[in-house]
Amino acid sequence: MPSATLDPTRPEPPSDGGGARGGTGARAAPDGGRGAPPRHGAGRARLLSCWHAQRSGALAAHLDHHGPLPLPPAQGGAARLGTLMEAAGLAGRGGASFPSARKLAALRSAGGRPSVVVNAMEGEPASDKDRTLLWCAPHLVLDGAELVARALGAGRVVVCVPDDSDVDRAVAAAAAERAGAWRAPFALEVATLPGRYVAGEESALVSHLSGGPSAPAWRPDKGAPLRIGRSPALVHNAETLAQLALIARYGPEAFRAAGHPDAPGTTLVTVSGAVAHPGVLEVASGTPLGDIVACARPVDAVGAVLTGGFGGAWVPATAMGTPYTPQALAGVGGVAGAGVLVVLPARACGLAETARIARYMAGESAGQCGPCVFGLPAVADDLDELVAGTSPAAAARLASRLRSVDGRGACRHPDGVTRLVRSALGVFAADAEAHRRGRPCPQRGAPSVLPGLGAP
């Protein structure tokens, strides 16, 4: 398909911003000296290039660095935007990697005046990318939202952030700057939602915005557009919209100049665990997994890496040469998810860490169905018994329990847990066998290396 841009007079692509490998940002907002800014890893900084160049996320610095936003034409803007997305190969950065052009096409056929929802909830405890992006480059996110809103004739844009974060201040300040600079044909709102794991699922967002609970809905047809009341809603992750703003300015070819043919562009990855410099990296898709981990400086021999977050999957240290793309990671049992890598040191017990995650995830259930309410706590109990080495039958019982839970939930929350546990039983098979034979894990009482969990 031929590529296109919204405006033939576009600025030059952003510079590399230094190009050095190594380093990362702190898990704190880069304001007031409370945290170091994020850095890029193997590849060029794009989303964060303005911050690297000017150390500012203000509108004036943003426009000076990237130039004005090329607006879609009054007629055929949605089709033009869809062509851009498809030519660039833009996929969602929220976890599912769904083609963005297909999501836009589904909404175009829904009828009615839509709403555009920016998903920056980031309920995943091991992720900090969306918060970092909204602090460092809020106007790129809002640019992408404005492009989609204008193309669809949307009545409002809602930026959803968690109520246990301070990122709403950054978004509100950016929205005020834009209101003072130009008038948009839609309302721009900031909504704070409960900062729970399941509250960031897109159907949970629209449920909350419709006056309902922040809980995922049963959706047998994932292709059907979501609705806020009677209005169709297009929900995009914050990073997805920021990428769209770059594609509109610089074109699909510039976007594809970095990354992998199967996963073009750069992407934000939060690296944590047993590393000296945990935080957010911007890397080219397709960068070897080991290179990304090396940027955060592991403090010990790497035993395994948790990919995709708490609903993701473990991969062994032998998989460090795997390109960081959804397809390549799936080939070694991993998950790209929302851009999360947690480094497990070789001295730690992956099954003990998985038991802690399973217990946390059981507590984050929406409470809507039996597989979550009863199944997940039982899975966590089985894992605890296996790790303690007190029940030879725990492993067989756990395998049976996973089969009874998988695919039977009202949403995909329990499926993420079963995937994680199965990956742990495979990657840490030797430990599982030792525990089954009655040898307890010596690390089960040690502090966790996982973000937000601490001691068991």
Residue pairs with C-beta under 8 A, 6 or more apart in sequence:
1 83
1 86
1 87
2 87
3 83
3 84
3 87
3 88
3 251
3 252
3 253
4 80
4 83
4 84
4 87
4 251
4 252
5 70
5 84
5 248
5 249
5 250
5 251
5 252
6 70
6 71
6 72
6 73
6 80
6 81
6 84
6 147
6 248
7 70
7 71
7 248
7 249
10 67
10 70
10 249
10 250
10 251
11 66
11 67
11 249
11 250
12 250
13 46
13 250
13 254
13 257
14 44
14 45
14 46
14 49
14 50
14 53
14 65
14 66
14 246
15 44
15 49
15 53
16 40
16 44
16 45
17 40
17 44
17 45
17 48
17 49
17 52
17 53
18 39
18 40
18 45
18 52
19 44
20 39
21 41
21 42
21 291
21 294
21 295
22 39
22 41
22 294
22 295
22 297
23 39
23 41
23 277
23 295
24 38
24 39
24 41
24 271
24 277
24 278
24 279
24 280
24 281
24 295
24 296
25 35
25 36
25 37
25 38
25 39
25 132
25 279
25 280
25 281
26 35
26 36
26 278
26 279
27 35
27 128
27 272
27 278
27 279
27 451
28 34
28 35
29 35
29 131
29 132
29 135
29 166
29 167
29 170
30 36
30 37
30 38
30 51
30 132
30 135
30 136
31 135
31 170
36 279
37 48
37 51
37 52
37 55
37 136
38 48
38 51
38 132
38 136
38 279
38 280
38 281
38 282
39 45
39 52
39 281
39 282
40 48
40 52
40 266
40 281
40 282
40 283
41 269
41 281
41 282
41 283
41 287
41 291
41 292
41 295
42 283
42 284
42 287
42 288
42 291
42 292
42 295
43 258
43 259
43 266
43 282
43 283
43 284
43 287
44 258
44 266
44 284
45 52
45 266
45 282
46 246
46 258
46 265
46 266
46 282
47 133
47 137
47 140
47 239
47 242
47 243
47 246
47 266
47 268
47 282
48 133
48 136
48 137
48 282
49 65
50 56
50 57
50 61
50 62
50 65
50 66
50 136
50 137
50 140
51 57
51 136
51 137
53 65
54 61
54 64
54 65
57 135
57 136
57 137
57 138
57 139
57 170
57 174
58 177
59 139
59 174
59 177
59 178
59 181
62 137
62 139
62 140
63 139
66 140
66 245
66 246
66 249
67 249
69 143
69 146
69 147
69 245
69 248
69 249
70 248
70 249
71 147
71 150
72 78
72 80
72 81
72 147
72 150
72 151
73 80
77 150
77 151
78 104
78 108
78 151
78 152
79 108
80 151
81 104
81 147
81 148
81 151
81 244
81 248
82 101
82 104
82 105
82 108
83 101
84 244
84 247
84 248
84 252
85 99
85 100
85 101
85 104
85 244
85 247
86 99
86 101
87 252
88 247
88 252
88 255
88 256
88 264
88 265
89 99
89 252
89 255
89 256
89 263
89 264
89 265
90 99
90 100
90 101
90 240
90 243
90 244
90 247
90 255
90 264
90 265
91 97
91 98
91 99
91 100
91 240
91 263
91 326
92 98
92 99
92 100
92 103
92 236
92 237
92 240
93 237
93 239
93 240
93 243
93 267
93 268
93 338
93 339
94 119
94 202
94 236
94 237
94 239
94 240
94 338
95 237
95 308
95 337
95 338
97 263
97 326
97 336
100 236
100 240
100 244
103 234
103 236
104 148
104 152
104 234
106 223
106 224
106 225
107 114
107 152
107 225
107 232
107 233
107 234
108 152
110 225
110 232
111 232
112 230
112 231
112 232
113 153
113 154
113 155
113 231
114 152
114 153
114 154
114 155
114 231
114 232
114 233
114 234
115 154
115 155
115 156
115 157
115 158
115 209
115 228
115 231
115 232
115 233
115 234
116 145
116 148
116 149
116 152
116 154
116 156
116 157
116 158
116 186
116 233
116 234
116 236
117 157
117 158
117 160
117 202
117 205
117 206
117 209
117 228
117 233
117 234
117 235
117 236
118 141
118 142
118 145
118 157
118 158
118 159
118 160
118 236
118 237
118 238
118 241
119 130
119 160
119 200
119 202
119 205
119 235
119 236
119 237
119 238
120 130
120 131
120 133
120 134
120 141
120 159
120 160
120 161
120 167
120 171
120 237
120 238
121 130
121 160
121 161
121 162
121 193
121 195
121 199
121 200
121 205
122 128
122 129
122 130
122 131
122 162
122 165
122 200
122 338
123 162
123 195
123 196
123 197
123 198
123 199
123 200
123 364
124 197
124 200
124 309
124 310
124 311
124 337
124 338
124 340
125 197
125 309
125 310
125 360
125 450
125 451
125 452
125 453
126 270
126 272
126 306
126 309
126 310
126 340
126 342
126 450
126 451
126 452
127 270
127 309
127 338
127 339
127 340
128 270
128 279
128 280
129 239
129 268
129 269
129 270
129 280
129 338
129 339
130 167
130 237
130 238
130 239
131 165
131 167
132 268
132 279
132 280
133 140
133 141
133 238
133 239
133 242
133 268
134 141
134 161
134 167
134 170
134 171
134 238
135 167
135 170
137 242
138 170
138 171
138 173
138 174
139 174
139 177
139 178
140 241
140 242
140 245
140 246
141 159
141 238
141 239
141 241
141 242
141 245
142 157
142 159
142 171
142 174
142 175
142 178
142 188
142 241
143 241
143 242
143 245
143 248
144 236
144 240
144 241
144 242
144 243
144 244
144 245
144 248
145 157
145 159
145 236
145 241
146 157
146 184
146 186
147 244
147 245
147 248
148 154
148 234
148 236
148 241
148 244
149 156
149 157
149 184
149 185
149 186
150 184
150 185
150 186
152 234
154 186
154 234
155 186
155 187
155 231
156 186
156 187
156 188
156 189
157 186
157 187
157 188
157 189
158 189
158 190
158 191
158 209
159 171
159 175
159 188
159 189
159 190
159 191
159 238
160 191
160 192
160 193
160 205
160 208
160 209
161 167
161 168
161 171
161 190
161 191
161 192
161 193
162 192
162 193
162 194
162 195
162 199
162 200
163 192
163 193
163 194
163 195
164 195
165 195
168 190
168 192
171 190
172 190
175 188
175 190
178 184
178 188
179 188
191 208
191 209
193 199
193 205
193 208
193 214
194 208
194 214
196 214
196 364
197 310
197 361
197 364
197 413
198 204
198 214
198 215
198 216
198 364
198 365
198 366
198 411
198 413
199 205
199 208
199 214
199 215
201 216
201 411
201 412
201 413
202 226
202 235
203 216
203 217
203 219
203 226
203 411
204 213
204 214
204 215
204 216
204 217
204 366
205 214
205 235
206 226
206 227
206 228
206 233
206 235
207 213
207 214
207 215
207 216
207 217
208 214
209 228
209 233
210 227
210 228
210 229
213 366
215 366
215 367
215 368
216 366
216 368
216 410
216 411
216 412
216 413
217 410
217 411
218 410
218 411
225 232
225 233
225 234
226 232
226 233
226 235
227 233
236 244
237 338
239 267
239 268
239 339
243 255
243 265
246 254
246 255
247 254
247 255
255 264
255 265
256 264
256 265
258 264
258 265
258 266
258 284
258 285
259 265
259 266
259 267
259 284
259 285
259 286
260 284
260 285
260 286
260 323
260 325
260 328
262 286
262 325
262 326
262 327
262 328
263 285
263 286
263 325
263 326
263 327
263 336
264 285
265 284
265 285
266 282
266 283
266 284
266 285
267 282
267 283
267 284
267 285
267 324
267 339
268 280
268 281
268 282
268 339
269 280
269 281
269 282
269 283
269 292
269 324
269 339
269 340
269 341
270 278
270 279
270 280
270 281
270 339
270 340
270 341
271 278
271 279
271 280
271 281
271 292
271 293
271 295
271 296
271 341
271 342
271 343
272 278
272 279
272 296
272 340
272 341
272 342
272 343
272 450
272 451
273 305
273 306
273 341
273 342
273 343
273 344
273 345
273 449
273 450
273 451
274 298
274 299
274 300
274 302
274 343
274 344
274 345
274 348
274 449
275 293
275 296
275 297
275 298
275 299
275 343
276 296
276 297
276 298
276 299
277 295
277 296
277 297
278 296
278 451
279 296
281 292
281 295
281 296
283 291
283 292
283 295
283 324
285 323
285 324
285 325
286 323
286 324
286 325
286 328
287 323
287 324
288 320
288 321
288 322
288 323
288 324
289 305
289 307
289 315
289 319
289 320
289 321
289 322
289 323
289 324
289 329
289 334
289 341
290 320
290 321
292 324
292 341
293 302
293 305
293 320
293 341
293 343
296 343
298 343
298 345
299 345
300 345
300 346
300 347
301 317
301 345
301 346
301 347
302 317
302 320
302 343
302 344
302 345
302 346
303 316
303 317
303 344
303 345
303 346
303 347
303 348
303 350
304 314
304 315
304 316
304 317
304 344
304 350
304 427
304 428
305 314
305 315
305 317
305 319
305 320
305 334
305 341
305 342
305 343
305 344
306 312
306 313
306 314
306 340
306 341
306 342
306 344
306 353
306 450
307 313
307 314
307 315
307 329
307 334
307 335
307 336
307 337
307 340
307 341
308 329
308 334
308 335
308 336
308 337
308 338
308 340
309 337
309 338
309 340
309 342
310 357
310 360
310 361
310 416
310 420
310 450
311 337
311 361
311 412
311 413
311 415
311 416
311 417
311 419
311 420
312 334
312 335
312 337
312 340
312 416
312 419
312 420
313 333
313 334
313 335
313 419
313 420
313 422
313 423
314 333
314 334
314 344
314 350
314 354
314 420
314 423
314 424
314 426
314 427
314 428
315 322
315 329
315 332
315 333
315 334
315 423
315 427
316 427
317 346
319 332
319 333
319 334
322 328
322 329
322 331
322 332
322 334
324 336
325 336
326 335
326 336
329 335
329 336
333 423
333 426
333 427
335 419
342 449
342 450
342 451
343 449
344 350
344 353
344 449
345 449
347 443
348 443
348 446
348 449
349 387
349 428
349 431
349 441
349 442
349 443
349 444
350 424
350 427
350 428
350 431
351 383
351 386
351 387
351 424
351 425
351 428
351 431
351 432
351 435
351 441
352 387
352 441
352 443
352 444
352 446
352 456
353 448
353 449
353 450
354 383
354 420
354 421
354 424
354 428
355 380
355 383
355 384
355 386
355 387
355 444
355 456
356 448
356 450
356 453
356 456
357 417
357 420
357 450
357 453
358 376
358 379
358 380
358 383
358 417
358 420
358 421
359 377
359 380
359 384
360 452
360 453
361 376
361 413
361 416
361 417
362 372
362 376
362 377
362 379
362 380
362 417
364 413
365 372
365 373
365 376
365 413
366 372
366 410
366 411
366 413
367 373
368 410
368 411
369 408
369 409
369 410
369 414
370 408
371 404
371 405
371 408
371 409
371 414
372 409
372 410
372 413
372 414
375 401
375 404
375 405
375 408
375 414
376 405
376 414
376 417
378 401
379 398
379 401
379 402
379 405
379 417
379 418
379 421
382 394
382 397
382 398
382 401
383 394
383 398
383 421
385 391
385 394
386 394
386 395
386 398
386 432
386 435
386 436
387 435
387 440
387 441
387 444
388 435
388 440
388 441
388 444
389 434
389 435
389 436
389 437
389 438
389 439
389 440
389 441
390 438
390 440
391 397
392 436
392 437
392 438
394 435
394 436
395 425
395 432
395 435
395 436
398 421
398 425
399 425
402 418
402 421
402 422
405 414
405 417
405 418
406 414
406 415
406 418
407 415
408 414
409 415
425 432
431 441
435 441
444 456
445 455
445 456
446 455
447 454
447 455
448 454
448 455
448 456
